[in-house]
Amino acid sequence: MGVRDVIVEELERFIGAEGLWRADELQLMVERLRAEPDDVCHRLAASLAAVQRMVEDGRLATRLVADIEGVVYPRLWKVMEAVWDELPTSELSNRATVLDQRLAPLVGPPR
C-alpha cells in the first residue's frame, strides 16, 4: 500500500492554501497524515510536525520562513508527483527522506 490519491489531493490543497503557516491547518494535516497506515505519510507528518513546533514557538524569522518554504513545498510536490506517476514505494520513501534531510538543519530532526 502506498500514499493514497486522496492524501495527495489534500496535500495539494494544503500547499495551495499556504497551510504551512496556519497553525490549525498544519495541525490538521499532521493528524491526517499520522492517521494513514502508510509509512511515507508518517514520515511526512513528522516533518510537518517539526515545522509546527517552530510555528507554535514563534521562532520564525523572515529568512527562516523563506528557507523552510524553499524546502517543504517543492519536496512535498516531489512526493505528490511520485504518487501521480505511480512510482514505486521505495521512490516515495526516498523523496520523503530528502525532505527530512533538507528540513532538519532548519527545524531540527523529526520526532
C-alpha positions as semicolon CSV with decimal commas, in nm:
position;residue;x (nm);y (nm);z (nm)
1;M;0,000;0,000;0,000
2;G;0,128;0,347;-0,081
3;V;0,018;0,703;-0,036
4;R;-0,345;0,728;-0,145
5;D;-0,461;0,973;-0,411
6;V;-0,698;1,141;-0,164
7;I;-0,400;1,229;0,056
8;V;-0,219;1,379;-0,241
9;E;-0,527;1,590;-0,318
10;E;-0,534;1,711;0,042
11;L;-0,163;1,794;0,029
12;E;-0,220;1,987;-0,293
13;R;-0,495;2,194;-0,128
14;F;-0,276;2,242;0,179
15;I;0,009;2,378;-0,034
16;G;-0,225;2,599;-0,238
17;A;-0,373;2,748;0,078
18;E;-0,026;2,806;0,228
19;G;-0,136;2,592;0,520
20;L;0,218;2,560;0,645
21;W;0,188;2,889;0,834
22;R;-0,165;2,840;0,966
23;A;-0,133;2,652;1,292
24;D;-0,482;2,499;1,271
25;E;-0,439;2,376;0,912
26;L;-0,091;2,249;0,985
27;Q;-0,218;2,058;1,288
28;L;-0,499;1,903;1,083
29;M;-0,257;1,793;0,811
30;V;-0,017;1,641;1,064
31;E;-0,304;1,449;1,226
32;R;-0,439;1,342;0,886
33;L;-0,103;1,205;0,776
34;R;-0,047;1,029;1,108
35;A;-0,385;0,855;1,071
36;E;-0,278;0,692;0,745
37;P;-0,137;0,338;0,753
38;D;0,145;0,430;0,514
39;D;0,500;0,486;0,645
40;V;0,565;0,766;0,396
41;C;0,266;0,956;0,535
42;H;0,400;0,908;0,887
43;R;0,735;1,049;0,780
44;L;0,570;1,348;0,613
45;A;0,369;1,403;0,932
46;A;0,688;1,402;1,139
47;S;0,850;1,659;0,909
48;L;0,546;1,886;0,921
49;A;0,525;1,840;1,299
50;A;0,881;1,975;1,327
51;V;0,769;2,288;1,142
52;Q;0,459;2,301;1,360
53;R;0,671;2,313;1,676
54;M;0,852;2,617;1,539
55;V;0,526;2,786;1,438
56;E;0,388;2,730;1,787
57;D;0,710;2,857;1,949
58;G;0,704;3,167;1,731
59;R;1,067;3,114;1,622
60;L;1,018;3,227;1,264
61;A;1,243;3,497;1,127
62;T;1,158;3,607;0,773
63;R;1,466;3,436;0,630
64;L;1,385;3,111;0,810
65;V;1,029;3,115;0,675
66;A;1,165;3,153;0,321
67;D;1,417;2,873;0,375
68;I;1,153;2,637;0,515
69;E;0,914;2,711;0,228
70;G;1,200;2,655;-0,016
71;V;1,235;2,302;0,119
72;V;0,886;2,190;0,222
73;Y;0,673;2,293;-0,074
74;P;0,898;2,157;-0,352
75;R;0,978;1,838;-0,159
76;L;0,610;1,770;-0,086
77;W;0,544;1,831;-0,453
78;K;0,808;1,570;-0,544
79;V;0,630;1,314;-0,326
80;M;0,299;1,404;-0,488
81;E;0,449;1,368;-0,836
82;A;0,578;1,024;-0,743
83;V;0,224;0,920;-0,649
84;W;0,075;1,068;-0,966
85;D;0,341;0,894;-1,177
86;E;0,278;0,567;-0,990
87;L;0,643;0,531;-0,893
88;P;0,743;0,250;-0,656
89;T;0,701;0,298;-0,283
90;S;1,079;0,297;-0,249
91;E;1,093;0,616;-0,458
92;L;0,828;0,783;-0,241
93;S;1,034;0,684;0,061
94;N;1,349;0,830;-0,097
95;R;1,168;1,157;-0,162
96;A;1,040;1,171;0,197
97;T;1,397;1,109;0,315
98;V;1,524;1,404;0,110
99;L;1,258;1,624;0,271
100;D;1,376;1,511;0,615
101;Q;1,741;1,569;0,530
102;R;1,692;1,916;0,389
103;L;1,449;2,028;0,657
104;A;1,643;1,901;0,961
105;P;1,911;2,174;0,958
106;L;1,634;2,435;0,965
107;V;1,392;2,292;1,222
108;G;1,571;2,002;1,386
109;P;1,518;1,634;1,321
110;P;1,165;1,495;1,301
111;R;1,041;1,316;1,614
